[in-house]
């Protein structure tokens, strides 16, 4: 009976919202048209301000960033329109379109030809993004994991896991802490984290009335922040490679992985965000838009805002009733995904190293194939997009065989379920493609180079880590990519820090850490970031609602990272004194700004238990 009450509450709410939305359909259409008109008016007004006579000899310089503030139009338009229209696809499309037109102007085209060629170029950017092996692998990985989750749900595995976790998750505190723990356990890749934790914990968090915005935040806050500082993850190779190249540019040969480890204590944002989640989960204190979202869930039972839509289509997924559903129907496929991911990271990375140019590293791996050093290097050199796609495909086959062997469905039905699961994440693939295409446009315009140029030639050395952190945040927020931001700033940060304080190697390491964590800070706040998109999809939250509720938390933690982290340490305070100080500041902030919101106040004890 208790299960029926919880399921009835869970599955009737979407239909109640659907009936309500039908009554407001015409109003919503008119409102959307007004927003679209305003968005297009803003776009055309800005475009008319662009100089229409750019000579051919200026083209190359323009693409290097000399067109100045015009390079900021695409990301600004995309971000502003996302909040105004609440339509991410439209906003990204307009951002790409505006950037394409600016590029055409830079090539000397008139207004009419710039509009025509700019529109045609959009297809080239999208096809170019899809043709990139990494991007294609990510889309295949996302959709395949969507199919895997659908199979697990249909076998009753998600239901069994939810019921099992519910025995330990007695309320909102334990539910949020378990979500955090699962996120930390899936430390090896942020994409896998976002796509696995959400569907597993969604039924449990729904039962205790936690808003979808809060669940999306829990997922997002334990995706990139943990993957970025994990000792072994898919991020390691890229980060270590950037550090190594930057040191070589100033004529120093260092143990890049050792430097990476030394940057971990200086990754204030990563550490503090993980800690912030624990503190707010234990105290149930919220502030800003997140507090309103939690109060809405508590007072009205609406886990999603009434006027919002969930792009993932997860509300349409229903699990087949299976009285014999076993927790193994979830643990085996998910365990297979993790196991084959680790095996794939090792094998793929090993193959890449052995076929590469670094003979010394290849020999070291051959001599000690299972040492920690070898595992670290192979994970870093692996192609995560390919490996995770392969692992998800193998796990899907395992799940399908399990479902058929238990006579839950036949192979034909299993394939249909798998394909339908992939369809639910189709919109995710569309948004990712457009986000990557916008990034390509901004790269061609030199947007990031222009932002870096704002740094200036001189500044007090004590401000350098803070400025690097903020600049990394701005670039990654605008472009939606932490990887790209790291690649832009690391070659500048290490030489600049070395030049300012050549006698202080820790200052250089601190600056390198500011690059890596600043990029994650901005990416964590950006509505066009792939991890932000995937976290909202996994949680079943509206993307813009997720961003709106998460930004105040991200900015607050970022502010503490500067005021109690980078500034004191740059002035000479020991990092081992600064870290406890920042942790204490987080606790103080939560108690000063937050108010307790227990989402189970209006739920009966029987329903919760």
Residue pairs with C-beta under 8 A, 6 or more apart in sequence:
2 606
2 607
2 609
3 163
5 606
5 607
6 207
6 607
9 301
9 607
10 203
10 206
10 207
11 318
13 301
13 302
13 303
14 315
17 302
17 304
17 306
20 306
21 28
24 307
28 307
32 85
32 87
35 84
35 85
35 86
35 87
36 85
36 90
38 84
39 81
39 84
39 85
39 90
39 91
39 94
40 94
42 77
42 80
42 81
43 77
43 94
43 97
43 98
46 73
46 77
46 98
47 98
47 101
47 111
50 70
50 101
50 102
50 105
51 105
52 105
52 110
52 111
53 108
54 62
54 105
54 106
54 107
54 108
55 108
56 107
56 108
58 66
58 106
59 106
59 107
59 108
62 106
62 446
63 103
63 106
63 444
63 445
63 446
64 446
64 449
65 71
65 445
65 446
65 447
65 449
65 450
65 453
66 446
67 102
67 106
67 445
67 446
68 450
69 450
70 102
70 445
71 102
71 442
71 445
71 446
71 447
71 450
72 447
72 450
72 451
72 478
73 98
73 99
73 102
74 95
74 96
74 98
74 99
74 102
74 438
74 441
74 442
74 445
74 447
75 95
75 438
75 442
75 447
75 478
75 479
75 528
76 478
77 91
77 94
77 95
77 98
78 91
78 92
78 94
78 95
78 438
78 528
79 91
79 477
79 478
79 526
79 527
79 528
81 87
81 90
81 91
81 94
81 95
82 88
82 91
82 92
82 527
82 528
82 544
82 547
83 527
83 544
83 548
85 91
86 308
86 544
88 311
88 431
88 527
88 528
88 533
88 543
88 544
89 427
89 430
89 431
89 434
92 431
92 434
92 435
92 437
92 438
92 528
93 122
93 434
95 438
95 441
96 122
96 125
96 434
96 437
96 438
96 441
97 118
97 119
97 122
99 438
99 441
99 442
99 444
99 445
100 117
100 118
100 119
100 121
100 122
100 125
100 441
101 114
101 115
101 118
102 445
103 118
103 121
103 441
103 444
103 445
104 113
104 114
104 117
104 118
104 121
105 114
109 117
122 437
125 437
125 440
125 441
126 433
126 434
126 437
128 437
128 440
129 135
129 433
129 436
129 437
129 440
130 136
130 139
130 433
132 436
133 383
133 385
133 386
134 383
134 385
135 385
135 432
135 433
135 436
136 385
137 383
137 384
137 385
137 386
137 388
137 389
138 191
138 385
138 432
138 530
139 429
139 432
139 433
140 385
140 389
141 191
141 385
141 388
141 389
141 392
142 191
142 195
142 425
142 428
142 429
142 432
142 534
143 422
143 425
143 426
143 428
143 429
144 389
144 392
144 393
144 396
144 422
145 192
145 195
145 196
145 337
145 388
145 392
145 425
146 195
146 421
146 422
146 423
146 424
146 425
146 428
147 392
147 396
147 417
147 418
147 419
147 421
147 422
148 333
148 337
148 392
148 395
148 396
148 399
148 418
148 421
149 158
149 195
149 196
149 199
149 421
150 317
150 417
150 418
150 420
150 421
150 422
150 424
151 333
151 396
151 399
151 400
151 403
151 414
151 417
151 418
151 421
152 158
152 199
152 329
152 330
152 333
152 334
152 399
153 159
153 199
153 317
153 319
153 421
154 319
154 320
154 403
154 408
154 409
154 417
155 320
155 322
155 325
155 329
155 330
155 399
155 402
155 403
155 406
155 408
156 319
156 320
156 321
156 322
156 324
156 325
156 326
156 329
156 408
157 325
157 326
157 327
157 328
157 329
157 330
157 331
157 333
158 199
158 200
158 203
158 319
158 330
159 203
159 319
159 322
159 325
160 325
160 326
160 327
160 329
160 330
161 200
161 327
161 330
161 331
162 200
162 203
162 204
162 207
164 327
165 175
165 178
165 200
165 201
165 204
166 204
166 207
168 174
168 178
169 175
169 178
169 204
169 208
170 608
170 609
171 208
171 598
171 600
171 608
172 208
172 209
172 210
172 281
172 284
172 598
172 599
172 600
173 281
173 282
173 284
175 201
175 204
175 205
175 208
175 210
176 205
176 210
176 214
176 218
176 277
176 280
176 281
177 278
177 281
177 282
178 201
178 204
179 197
179 201
179 205
179 215
179 218
179 219
179 222
180 218
180 222
180 274
180 277
180 278
180 281
182 196
182 197
182 200
182 201
183 193
183 197
183 218
183 219
183 221
183 222
183 223
183 226
184 222
184 226
184 274
186 192
186 193
186 196
186 197
186 338
187 193
187 226
187 227
187 230
187 233
188 227
188 230
188 232
188 233
188 234
188 338
188 341
188 342
188 345
188 379
189 227
189 233
189 234
189 341
189 384
189 388
190 223
190 224
190 226
190 227
190 228
190 235
190 531
191 223
191 384
191 388
191 530
191 531
191 534
192 337
192 341
192 388
193 219
193 222
193 223
193 226
193 227
194 219
194 220
194 223
194 531
194 534
194 535
194 537
194 538
195 534
195 537
195 538
196 334
196 337
196 538
197 218
197 219
197 222
197 538
198 215
198 216
198 219
198 535
198 537
198 538
198 539
198 540
199 314
199 538
200 330
200 334
201 215
201 218
202 212
202 215
202 314
202 539
202 540
205 214
205 215
206 303
207 607
207 608
208 599
208 600
208 603
208 608
209 297
209 298
209 301
209 303
209 599
209 600
209 602
209 603
210 294
210 297
210 303
210 599
211 290
211 293
211 294
211 296
211 297
211 303
211 304
211 599
212 303
212 304
212 310
212 539
212 540
212 541
212 542
212 545
212 546
213 289
213 290
213 293
213 541
213 542
213 545
213 546
213 548
213 549
213 550
214 286
214 290
214 293
214 294
214 297
214 549
215 539
215 540
215 541
216 535
216 536
216 538
216 539
216 541
216 546
216 550
217 277
217 290
217 535
217 546
217 549
217 550
217 553
218 277
218 281
218 539
219 535
219 538
219 539
220 524
220 531
220 532
220 535
220 536
220 546
220 550
221 273
221 274
221 276
221 277
221 524
221 550
221 553
222 274
222 277
223 531
223 534
223 535
224 482
224 520
224 523
224 524
224 531
225 269
225 270
225 271
225 273
225 274
225 520
225 524
226 270
226 274
227 233
227 234
227 235
228 235
228 239
228 267
228 270
228 482
228 516
228 517
228 520
229 264
229 267
229 270
229 271
230 236
231 261
231 376
232 375
232 376
232 379
233 379
234 345
234 379
234 380
234 382
234 384
236 257
236 260
236 376
236 379
236 380
237 349
237 377
237 379
237 380
237 381
237 382
238 380
238 483
238 486
239 260
239 486
239 516
240 256
240 257
240 260
240 380
241 256
241 380
242 486
242 487
242 490
242 491
243 254
243 256
243 259
243 260
243 263
243 490
243 494
243 512
244 254
244 256
245 490
245 491
246 490
246 491
246 493
246 494
246 495
246 512
247 253
247 254
247 256
247 259
247 494
249 491
249 494
249 495
250 494
250 495
250 498
257 376
259 509
259 512
262 506
262 509
263 509
263 510
263 512
263 513
263 516
264 513
265 271
265 513
265 575
265 576
265 579
266 465
266 509
266 510
266 512
266 513
266 514
266 517
266 565
266 569
266 575
267 513
267 516
267 517
268 517
268 560
268 561
268 565
268 566
268 582
269 469
269 517
269 518
269 520
269 521
269 524
269 557
269 558
269 561
270 517
270 520
271 579
271 582
272 557
272 560
272 561
272 565
272 582
272 583
272 586
273 524
273 554
273 557
275 583
275 586
276 553
276 557
276 586
276 590
279 285
279 586
279 587
279 590
280 286
280 590
280 594
283 590
283 591
283 594
283 596
284 596
284 597
284 598
285 590
285 591
285 594
285 595
285 596
285 597
286 294
286 594
286 595
286 597
287 552
287 593
287 594
287 595
288 549
288 552
288 553
288 593
289 548
289 549
289 552
290 549
290 550
290 552
290 553
291 594
291 595
291 597
293 305
293 545
293 549
294 597
294 599
295 597
296 302
296 305
297 303
297 599
298 597
298 598
298 599
298 600
298 601
298 602
299 602
301 602
304 310
304 540
304 541
304 542
304 545
305 542
305 545
308 542
308 544
308 545
309 542
310 540
310 541
310 542
311 427
311 428
311 431
311 536
311 537
311 542
311 543
312 424
312 425
312 427
312 428
312 536
312 537
312 538
312 540
313 423
313 424
313 427
314 424
314 537
314 540
315 540
316 424
317 421
317 424
320 408
320 409
322 408
324 406
329 399
329 402
329 403
329 406
332 398
332 399
332 402
333 395
333 396
333 398
333 399
333 402
334 395
336 391
336 394
336 395
336 398
337 391
337 392
337 395
338 391
340 390
340 391
340 394
340 395
341 387
341 388
341 391
344 382
344 386
344 387
344 388
344 390
344 391
345 378
345 379
345 382
345 384
345 387
346 375
346 378
346 379
346 382
347 378
348 378
348 381
348 382
348 383
348 386
348 387
349 377
349 378
349 379
349 380
349 381
349 382
350 365
350 369
350 374
350 378
350 381
352 381
352 382
352 383
353 361
353 362
353 365
353 377
353 378
353 381
354 362
354 365
354 366
356 362
356 381
361 377
364 373
364 374
365 374
365 377
365 378
368 374
396 418
400 411
400 414
400 415
400 418
403 409
403 414
404 410
404 411
404 414
409 417
425 537
427 537
428 533
428 534
428 537
431 533
431 543
432 530
432 533
435 480
435 528
435 529
435 530
435 533
438 479
438 480
438 528
439 479
439 480
439 481
439 484
442 448
442 478
442 479
443 484
447 478
447 479
448 475
448 479
448 484
448 485
448 488
449 488
451 471
451 474
451 475
451 478
452 471
452 475
452 488
452 489
452 492
454 471
455 467
455 471
455 492
459 467
461 500
461 501
461 507
461 570
462 567
462 570
462 571
463 570
464 496
464 497
464 500
464 507
464 511
464 570
465 497
465 507
465 510
465 511
465 513
465 514
465 566
465 569
465 570
466 514
466 562
466 566
466 567
466 570
468 489
468 493
468 511
468 514
468 515
468 518
469 514
469 515
469 517
469 518
469 521
469 558
469 561
469 562
469 566
470 518
470 562
471 489
471 518
472 485
472 486
472 489
472 514
472 515
472 517
472 518
472 519
472 521
472 522
473 518
473 519
473 521
473 522
473 525
473 558
474 522
475 484
475 485
475 488
475 489
475 519
475 522
476 482
476 484
476 485
476 518
476 519
476 520
476 521
476 522
476 523
476 526
476 529
477 522
477 523
477 525
477 526
478 522
478 526
479 485
479 526
479 528
480 523
480 526
480 527
480 528
480 529
480 530
480 532
481 523
481 529
481 530
482 519
482 520
482 522
482 523
482 529
483 519
485 515
485 518
485 519
485 522
485 523
486 515
486 516
486 519
489 515
489 518
489 519
490 512
490 515
490 516
493 511
493 512
493 514
493 515
494 508
494 511
494 512
496 511
497 507
497 508
497 510
497 511
497 512
498 508
500 507
501 507
501 508
506 575
507 570
510 566
510 569
510 570
510 575
514 566
517 561
521 554
521 557
521 558
521 561
523 529
523 531
523 532
524 531
524 532
524 550
524 554
525 532
525 547
525 550
525 551
525 554
525 555
526 532
526 547
527 543
527 544
527 547
532 543
532 546
532 547
532 550
533 543
535 546
536 542
536 543
536 545
536 546
536 547
537 543
539 546
556 589
556 593
557 586
560 582
560 585
560 586
560 589
561 582
563 585
564 578
564 581
564 582
564 585
565 578
565 582
568 578
568 581
569 575
569 578
600 608
